[in-house]
Amino acid sequence: MVDVSFNLKKDIYLAYPATMDVRRSDQGKEERPELLVIVPSSVFIVYEQQFCERFNVLKAYESLLPIDVFLKTKAQSAQAVICYGKSPITEAILRLLPSLGLVVTSGTGVNHIDLAECRRRGIAVCNTSDVFSEDTADYAVGLLIDVLRKVSYGDRFVRSGVWPTVVDNFPLGFQLGGKHVGIVGLGNIGSKVAKRLEAFGCIISYNSRQKKPAVPYTFYPNVCDLAANSNILVLCCSLTAKTRHMVNKHVLAALGKDGILINVARGAVVEEEELVRRLVRGEIGGAGLDVFENEPQVPPELFGLDNVVVNPHRGAFTVEAFREAFELVLGNLEAFFSNKPLVSPVDLDA
């Protein structure tokens, strides 16, 4: 059973005309291309009916067989697979799929795919490009406002029934305008976060793999220096070997006891134990976290902190974004099976 915390299936049906080359068997029957799904992503779950209408979907997650046995016995001719963050495409998985030619992830990040092995095997990789960027940027700003103005805390305060007894005892929040905001990762999402916060009157600076001459913001090549010159640190970068635990005790110390951390990137970008320790001790001002290192497990120490907002990795989840993601995933699959250029290929040589 796949645990899904929401269900949009009943609300969404997107008509998408089939354009793939259709094969027919010797008996004249239509043969749909095989599409492997090891663990279904939320986008696949919402649009499962549409995928099944166009492909012969091999549902490993519904089988009682161990994954390796299923792949060896049921998926040897599968040419395409849909995956997501919790369904990694590792070297071991790729070895079991001799016919595979395309890996499509239903999200933007590709850190769960062995890109080097895909390149070695000549397997193309596609993602959803910047489909989720606008909504994730909105979400990052929402988390920040929530932490600064204590929106979730205020909601709990009112619902608890204590408001009438402590009318003048609710703590003050903080203004957003005028704050120095450091953005880690000024890519599709980070640049949109910067644009939104600039409109609030924030002073933007950033850290990225390289300086971007076209943007007007101050560039810091070192994340620690960025944190030291920021009231707020917003994480929008990809998770790579270089960024794993990049936000460590030194960065958090530089951010300081009044600093706010917002993470809409990946949980493992932050040294989570150190962050929790500093939040509990009051050595950092607060945090808005949509992602965690060992999702869906969240450090329980965070639950009692009123300066922390925790969300279940849903920053990109909107009806509109899911529709666009489905169109893009399907477009890549149809292009692949029709021998046409892919819509949103990932550069495996980057």
VENJOBEL-V581696 format. One record per backbone hydrogen bond with DSSP energy under -1.0 kcal/mol. NH is the residue of the N-H (numbers start at 1). CO is the residue of the C=O. If there is no record, write none. Layout:
# VENJOBEL-V581696
nh=NH co=CO
nh=NH co=CO
This chain:
# VENJOBEL-V581696
nh=11 co=8
nh=12 co=8
nh=23 co=31
nh=25 co=29
nh=28 co=25
nh=31 co=23
nh=35 co=56
nh=36 co=80
nh=37 co=58
nh=45 co=41
nh=46 co=42
nh=47 co=43
nh=51 co=47
nh=52 co=48
nh=53 co=49
nh=55 co=51
nh=56 co=33
nh=57 co=55
nh=58 co=35
nh=60 co=37
nh=60 co=58
nh=62 co=59
nh=63 co=60
nh=70 co=66
nh=71 co=67
nh=72 co=68
nh=73 co=69
nh=74 co=70
nh=78 co=75
nh=81 co=102
nh=82 co=36
nh=83 co=104
nh=87 co=84
nh=89 co=112
nh=94 co=90
nh=95 co=91
nh=96 co=93
nh=97 co=94
nh=100 co=97
nh=101 co=79
nh=102 co=79
nh=103 co=124
nh=104 co=81
nh=105 co=126
nh=106 co=83
nh=113 co=110
nh=114 co=89
nh=115 co=113
nh=118 co=114
nh=119 co=115
nh=120 co=116
nh=121 co=117
nh=123 co=118
nh=124 co=101
nh=126 co=103
nh=127 co=344
nh=128 co=107
nh=131 co=128
nh=133 co=130
nh=136 co=132
nh=137 co=133
nh=138 co=134
nh=139 co=135
nh=140 co=136
nh=141 co=137
nh=142 co=138
nh=143 co=139
nh=144 co=140
nh=145 co=141
nh=146 co=142
nh=147 co=143
nh=148 co=144
nh=149 co=145
nh=150 co=146
nh=151 co=146
nh=154 co=150
nh=155 co=151
nh=156 co=152
nh=157 co=153
nh=158 co=154
nh=159 co=155
nh=160 co=156
nh=161 co=158
nh=165 co=162
nh=166 co=162
nh=169 co=166
nh=174 co=148
nh=178 co=201
nh=179 co=176
nh=181 co=203
nh=182 co=232
nh=183 co=205
nh=184 co=234
nh=185 co=207
nh=191 co=187
nh=193 co=189
nh=194 co=190
nh=195 co=191
nh=196 co=192
nh=197 co=193
nh=198 co=194
nh=199 co=195
nh=201 co=198
nh=202 co=197
nh=203 co=179
nh=205 co=181
nh=206 co=218
nh=207 co=183
nh=215 co=212
nh=218 co=204
nh=220 co=206
nh=226 co=222
nh=227 co=223
nh=228 co=224
nh=229 co=225
nh=230 co=227
nh=231 co=180
nh=232 co=180
nh=233 co=260
nh=234 co=182
nh=235 co=262
nh=236 co=184
nh=244 co=240
nh=245 co=268
nh=246 co=243
nh=247 co=269
nh=248 co=246
nh=252 co=248
nh=253 co=249
nh=254 co=250
nh=255 co=251
nh=256 co=252
nh=259 co=256
nh=260 co=231
nh=261 co=286
nh=262 co=233
nh=263 co=288
nh=264 co=235
nh=269 co=266
nh=270 co=267
nh=271 co=247
nh=272 co=270
nh=275 co=271
nh=276 co=272
nh=277 co=273
nh=278 co=274
nh=279 co=275
nh=280 co=276
nh=281 co=277
nh=283 co=278
nh=285 co=259
nh=286 co=259
nh=287 co=307
nh=288 co=261
nh=289 co=309
nh=290 co=263
nh=297 co=294
nh=302 co=299
nh=303 co=300
nh=305 co=302
nh=308 co=305
nh=309 co=287
nh=311 co=289
nh=313 co=290
nh=313 co=311
nh=317 co=314
nh=318 co=316
nh=322 co=318
nh=323 co=319
nh=324 co=320
nh=325 co=321
nh=326 co=322
nh=327 co=323
nh=328 co=324
nh=329 co=325
nh=330 co=326
nh=331 co=327
nh=332 co=328
nh=333 co=329
nh=334 co=330
nh=335 co=331
nh=336 co=332
nh=337 co=333
nh=339 co=336
nh=340 co=335
nh=346 co=125
nh=350 co=347
